[in-house]
Amino acid sequence: MVELWFTKNRVCYDEEIPNLVNFKLRIMQFTKENSIRMKGKIRGSIYDMSITTVFDIKGVKVISSEVKECIFRFPAINQVLICCDGASKGNPGISGYGFVGRNNTGGYLGAVAGGLGVATNFIAEVMTLIYAGEWDTIIQYFNVCFSLDSKPVLQAFS
């Protein structure tokens, strides 16, 4: 923005003819020289890497991902698997819940999601399990297996 402002001033006051190639080169050089000030991280995508290559930016930290193996098992015959999770943006903060029901062949039985207002992560997880249990009884699924990622909630219910 500053370079654009300076170029506009040179055109207006010094009656200089704008040169697009020089304008681009100055921006690229300025970006490269000031890349040392960058404190953010990039995700390592092709798009991010192409930008850092074009501007010749080096030393930017990359957010790395860790791949973990997940094993999914279908429930037993005549059993319903409910995969549920609750979350809160902040603790406490705006929170919500969601769950999906699947039969023993992996078929979709239903899904519900909703907001809880302001709550903690723990309350969001607990309410998810309660809502999923209420949904099961309303639909009349009585042989149910719950899958959730919160050990404290599992301990509280056990």
N, C-alpha and C positions, 0 to 999 in steps of 0.2 A: 504494500500500500504506500509506503514511504517513497519507494522508487517511482511509482506511478505519479505521485504528487510532485516529486522533483522534475520528472519529465514534463508534466503539464506546465509547471512554472517556467521551465526552459523554453517551451514552445510559445507560451503567452508573452513572456517578458524579454527573452533573449532572441526571439524570432528564429529559434532553431527548428529545423525540419526533423520531425520524429523518425527514428530509425528502429523498426520493430526488432530486427536481429540484435542490435546492440542492447535494446531494452531487455530482451529475453536473456541474453548473456549476463547482464548485470544482475538480474534477479537470481539466475542460477548460481552465480559466483557468491552473491550475498547469502543465499541459503546455505551453500556449502560452508562458507566461513563461519556462519552462526550456528551450525549444527551441533557444535560443542555445548551449546546452552540447552539442548533438548533433554528433557528429563523424563519424557514419556517412554512407553514401550510399544513395540509393534508386535503383531500377532504372527508374523512369519509367513503370511500369505503371499501368493505370487504378486498380487497388486502392491502390497507394502514393499516387497523386495524390488519391484520394478521402479517404484518412486525413489527409493534410496539409491538405486543404481544410476538413475538419470541425474539426480542431484549430487552424486558422488559422496553420499553421506556414509560415514563409517562410525562404528562404535555405539550404535543404538541397541539397547537391550531388547531381546526377543522374549515374549511370553511363551514358555514351552508348555506343551501338553503331555500328560502322562497317560498312556493307554493302559487300561485295566481290563482284565478279562471278567466278563459277567456271564453267569450261567443262569439260564431261564428254564424252569421245568413247568410243564403243564400240571394242573391239579389232577387228582385221582378221578376215576370215573364217578359221575354224579356229584362231583364237588365243584364249587365255584371259587375261582381265585380272584381276590380283590387286591389290586395294586394301588396303594394310596400314598399321598404325600401332602404335607402342609408346609407353608412357607410364610415368612414375614420379612418385609423390606425394612430392616432395622429391628432392634430387639429391646423394647417393643416397637412395633410399627404396623403399617398397613399389611394385613395378612389375608391369606386365602387358602383354599383346600381343593383337592381334586382326587378322584379315584375312577378306576376302570374295572369292570367286571368281565371275566373271561371264563368260558367253560373248559372242559377237559380236552377239547380239540383246539383250543386257542381262539374259538369263535367269540365275537363281541356280544356281550349281553347288555351293556349299558355303561354310561359314564356320567358323572356329575362333577361340576366345579362351581365354586362360589366364593364370595368374599366374606370375611369375618370381622371387618373393621380393624381397630387397633388391638393387637394382641402380641404375645411373645411367640417365639418359634415353638416352644414346648406346647403352649395352648393350641396353636394352629395344628400341630401334629395330633394332639389328643382329640380335638374336635373333628379332624378328618376321620379318625378311626370311629368315633361315635356316629358321625353322619353316614359312614359306609355301613356300619352295623344296622342303623335304622333303615337304610335303603334295602339291605338284604332281607330284613323281616317284612317290609312292605311288599317287596316283589315275591316273597315267600321262598327265598333260598335259605335253607337251614343248615346245609353241609358246606361250610364256608372256610376258606383258608385266606388269611390276610397277609399281604406282603408290604412291609414298610421299612424305612431306613433309620428309624429312631430307636436306639436301644433303651433310652430312658422311658419312652412311652411303652415299649414292650415290657419292661420291668414293672412299670406302674400298673399295667393291666394284668400281669401274671400274678 
